Amino acid sequence: MSIRDQLNSYIKQLEKRLRLGALLRGAAILTSVALVATVLLVLITNAFAFSRWSVTSARVVLLFALALAVSFGIAIPLRALNRRRAARQAEAMFPQFQQRLVTFAERDAQVREPFIELLAADTLNVAQAAEPSHLVPDRTLATFLGVGAASLCVLVWMILAGPGYLGHGAALLWAATPRSGSAPFYDIQVAPGDISVRRNADQIVTAQVIGLQTDAVRLYARYESTSKWDQVPMRPQAGTSAFQFVFAGLPESVEYYVEAGPLRSRHFNIRVLDLPGVKNVRVTYRYPEWTRMQNVVEERGGDLRAVEGTDADLEIETDRPMRDGVLVLNDEQQIRLSGGTGNVYKGTIRIEKDGVYHVAALDQGQPVRLSNDFFIESRKADPPNVLIARPGHDYRSSPIEEVTVAVKADDEFGIYDMKLHYSVNGGAEQSVDLLKQKGVKQADGSTVISLENFKLVPGDVVSLYATAKDARSESRTDISFIQADPFEREFSQSQQGGGGENDISQREKEIIAETWKQHGDKKATKQESAETAKFLSNVQSKLRDQARSLAGRMQSRELSQENEECAPRPRSARFRWRLAAVAGAAGRGAARGAISRACLISNSIPKRISTKLPRPRVRRASATRTSTKRSRSSISWRAARKNSPSSSARAS
């Protein structure tokens, strides 16, 4: 290869390097302009709620901005880049060429000049130190590439997954439609849209504005016989953000649309048809077999109210023959009407849940409403109500008492079984049938439980509950107790202020009742049942520990009382009064002997005192020993003063 060819190859490398730099710079400019223009245009169109004209205008502006970026960022720089321009930029970057490279590049490669070889050799020597990569450094190329890639990634992210109105607007500008699966950011939802109605029927139009706060919502309507659009305001619905307008007695077809601020819905049509009207609805209720109820007929019905599982046979009378009549349930399910004799059509609705229905006729496969909505009310079959009316919830009686237990129950569909169940001290359960007549809606019965037959002792407990059944379900009462108490309630003087035993007994009854209630709760989930069982187990464990502690204290107290039985008891005021009378009759020495005998009598008194006996009056003790001696001497002096034969006799 000649020296001239080597220099030409060097110039081509310079030109290639410059083209690469221009291309990367142009790509960075294009993506940056696209990103910035998209953000600005989304902000502008969002101010107009992404209306059609604003989105269309924004697309035109975006295309114009991209065209300018491509033209001035890529096309013009690449077109202007040639051999001579590459040489000039190299001369500007490397001054040591001293115009040699430009002079060589301006010479025609096909022309043979005598000094061109010498110029090429001299220029090539200088070019060895001027690498083409220095003309556009790698760092500059990496910067252009990074800026372009970052701008492109951000733009794609905004279009595909951008948040809020930025993402929605970017998708509208670039894809012309919202992202798949996402609802419009601003929209007017109009109901019912395109529909067919019976002539002279009322039709309600509702509009729901999404993403925009406005109170000015207008409906534009144009009737079939006119070409003028009528504008009417829509009224807001109470409690919602929707707006409403009623076409009253539509005489002919009408076209309409809704506007809210910058938003406008698409056009809809209401077609008016000549269809029959509903004159009367006759309902026959066929109740489930388990209720054992006879069929009930409503001559002028409509709304359906019955127990769950009831079949309602409808006979619909119209003012003219009807084709393709249907019953529309909850605007979804359709039930075909049969018959037609005498303009009477029949259909059956099974009452399973609450809802609505209306009568309609099919037109082009779409139901056209012929009546207003009728309500469907499905009532659950409640289990029987049962209670123990007598005795109370927690009854106390003597061990030989005859306790009368009365039970009452009622049910909408009749009582077929009513029993009383009882158990003595947790033993085998016994039951008594209290139902006098099956099928009655209200029942009551009673029985007598003779506690003497069970040979109860004070503290024994009889637990009882009642059950009632109808033809489908069963219910039961909470558990109740009858506790046997002694004939004459007695308590020791050391236990007058305590109630630990009664408290523990009462709490144990409450735990048993709550456990019984939880066992019969069929609506509780497994987790709720487990939590309740754990709670009751913890409460029972604590109560067991308290009972053991109380039993230990009572045992220690009994042992202490047994040790104190032979010890002399304190002299009460009552005994002192009696001793004073004895002292008056027998003198001071005789009083001392009487005191000793009274102490023996006092020690021989039983520890358990009947509550029927009057409680002894206790004088408050004196604060000092001196006052006690003074009172004793006063009593002795008075007794000695009254020492007469009659008084001595009474004292004896």
Secondary structure, 3 states (H helix, E strand, C coil): CCHHHHHHHHHHHHHHHHHHHHHHHHHHHHHHHHHHHHHHHHHHHHHCCCCHHHHHHHHHHHHHHHHHHHHHHHHHHHHHCCHHHHHHHHHHHCHHHCCHHHHHHHCCCCCCCCCHHHHHHHHHHHHCCCCHHHCCCHHHHHHHHHHHHHHHHHHHHHHHHCCHHHHHHHHHHHHCCCCCCCCCCCEEEEECCCEEEECCCCEEEEEEEECCCCCCEEEEEEECCCCCCEEEECEECCCCCEEEEEECCCCCCEEEEEEECCEECCCEEEEEECCCCEEEEEEEEECCHHHCCCCEEECCCCCEEEECCEEEEEEEEECCCCCCEEEEECCCEEEECEECHHHEEEEEEEECCCEEEEEEEEECCEEEECCCCEEEEEECCCCCEEEEEECCCEEEECCCCEEEEEEEEEEEEEECEEEEEEEECCCCCEEEECCCCCCEEEEEEEEEEEHHHHCCCCCCEEEEEEEEECCCCEEECCCEEEEECCCCCEEEHHHCCCCHHHHHHHHHHHHHHHHHHHHCCCCCCHHHHHHHHHHHHHHHHHHHHHHHHHHHHHHHHHHHHHHCCCCCCCCCHHHHHHHHHHHHHHHHHHHHHHHHHHHHHHHCCCCEEECCCCCCCCCCCCCCHHHHHHHHHHHHHHHHHCCCHHHHHHHC
